[in-house]
Amino acid sequence: MKSSLVLLLLFCVALVYQVGVCCGGGLRKNFYKDTCPQAEGIVRSIIWKRVSANSTLPAKLLRMHFHDCFVRGCDASVLLDSTPKNSAEKAAIPNLSLGGFDVIDEVKSKLETTCPGVVSCADIVALAARDSVSFQFKKPIWEVLTGRRDGLISRASEALADIPSPFFNFSLLKQSFANKSLTVHDLVVLSGGHTIGVGHCNFFSNRLYNFTGKGDADPSLNSKYAAFLKTQCRSLADNTTVVPMDPLTPLSFDTNYYKILKLREGLFQSDAALLTDKGSSDIIDELLDSGKFFTEFAQSMKRMGAIDVLTGSAGEIRKKCNVVNS
């Protein structure tokens, strides 16, 4: 009887381990401690050097991580180049304005010199997002578990379908996040990433010039702010001008995004949508507190960073981040 219980316990442990690996449980702290102990230090050193010379990088690398995780999970599929037979995620409209690929390549090149074939591009993207945003504070502001492996497939059509649109209303946003096992709380918290970075006019100018197709403005947008935005985005056809998503402190990672929302100055329709739901609106009020925001952001980033990850023997460790291994 006793031996049967022991066998049953071992079976359960093995089952939990297998399920954990295929469902994201294979990630852990200091995954490269034995195989490449310098890995995380190398990532941070290069990222901090690059951010010190380019203050727009944190927003770019954070957005890259988000766009990667929402399509096929956090598998670095966003880094793959298109081929003659396949249009990759990079070619999808939501990803045409992504930046920072050269920085990821620099990190990968250094890691391949130090520990060839060990550190995945997917982990580099996750670490680079954290380290770039954390440069401002000179310490990590969320924990990144590692052990992701790189995907082999990247399709533009999937990026278009899975990445939440700046034109989404609340119900579409809620469903988009639920599809990735993320909650409304995660939605509001992760939207706080809009406290850094810029928005292209073509993703919000309909709110200024043609909201319902009748040449009107979005009534939920602060009229004074709308007037200012019109001085930046002169027409619906403007697809090159960019505007800070946080006009108060566009390069500082802080809680001003939520203050802006309360003033009805959220840039995108998807920002304004967060005020249209009572539960979401209540969360916004809570996140005005800096301590609360940073704590919650750290937790939501950890959850997002584990979406559909490849671990164990799944996927591969790419030699170059923009192409699968031959």
Buried (B, 14 or more C-beta within 10 A) or exposed (E): EEEEEEEEEEEEEEEEEEEBBBEBBBBEEEBBEEEBEBBBEBBBBBBBEBBEEBBBBBBBBBBBBBBBBBBBBBBBBBBBBBEEEEBBBBBBEBBEBBBBBEBBBBBBEBBBEBBEBBBBBBBBBBBBBBBBBBBBEEEBBBEBBBBBBBBBBBBBEBBBEBBBBBBBBBEBBBEBBEEBBBBBBBBBBBBBBBBBBBBBBBBBBBBBBBBEEEEEBBEBBBEEBBEEBBEBBEEBEBBEBBBBBBBBBBBEBBBBBBBBBEEBBBBBBBBBBBBEBEEBBEBBEBBBEEEBBBBBBBBBBBBBBBBBBBBEEBBBBBBBBBEBEE
